[in-house]
Amino acid sequence: MSRSKRARAPEANNFVRTDVLARTARIFQILFVVALIALLLIFIGITQRNRALADAPSTRAPTKNAVAVLNPNAPLIALVAGHSGGIDTGAICADGTREVDVTTDVARRAKNNLEARNYRVEILAEFDARLNAATREYSPRAFLAIHADSCIFSASGFKVARAEISAIPQEEDRMVRCLIAAYADATLLRYHADSITRDMTHYHALGEINLQSPAAIIELGFLGSDAETLKKRDLLAQGVADGLDSFLKGNECK
Ligand SMILES: [Zn+2]
């Protein structure tokens, strides 16, 4: 008995050990499965995040690169920086303000503004080589000469005009309307309708480009009475850019 008792004891111990081992193995098995599921979830999470990251730049890229990489097929806008590129600086006021500095700065800012909207923009000098009355080859989708009015204090406001004799009067009238509406909105200057001069309606450059290219000239305001507004160059550029954009989008601007 005592022998068999002694003999059973290890058996019982073995049985208990096997049971413990089996339980431990099952715990490890469960832990293994849980770890596997956790790893799988982490993997799915990373994959989805990577996919989202990969998608994000492709949707951001066009706006981010709009300024740097211009579409060669984008509509071309031409801006004349009035009185630039020559010895005539336009009006010079008592405080030293020169018309050419205003027109050049506004043309540059309007260019940046329009390029950010995916237009191509070329700034021309007053008597640019691209302007040629004999060939009239230059054919932008919109052409705007930028000038500013005299240093007087007896008048205030801006003006926009097209050529008196136009090959496309309806298109050019629409362009003038769009510019007037947008520029008034941006600058809060009033439209000085009564003083459109022959200098504007017979402005040289309007007859030196393709007559099918819609063209106009703007006087941004009076260097005298509108001096404070004319210092807000981004607003002036915004008005010019909004007007051209609205015209090129086909708005009637009534
Ligand atoms: Zn001028």
Residues whose N, C-alpha, C, O or C-beta is under 5 A from the ligand:
A	BS01	ZN	G82 G90 H147 A148
